[in-house]
């Protein structure tokens, strides 16, 4: 689900004033848990280089993908490729 803003409109921010992404940390976490061996969660957040690395290593033989998926779900500091905080 995308939340586009009109040109000149204020960008949505979190409680700490950091800009919010249009991507969800829940979606990213679930994608990483189930398809992390293919780097899908990283591709979803726009981190193409990390997605390719996970794809080539089968998600670090599953360990990297599992840890990454859990961190997406529990962390409030994960960002998209533009440095915006993922939505809850």
Secondary structure, DSSP 4 states (H G I P E B T S, - for coil): ------TTSPPPB-TTSPBEEEEEHHHHHHHHHHHGGGTHHHHHTT-HHHHHHHHHTHHHHTHHHHHHHHHHHH-S--B-TTSPEEE-
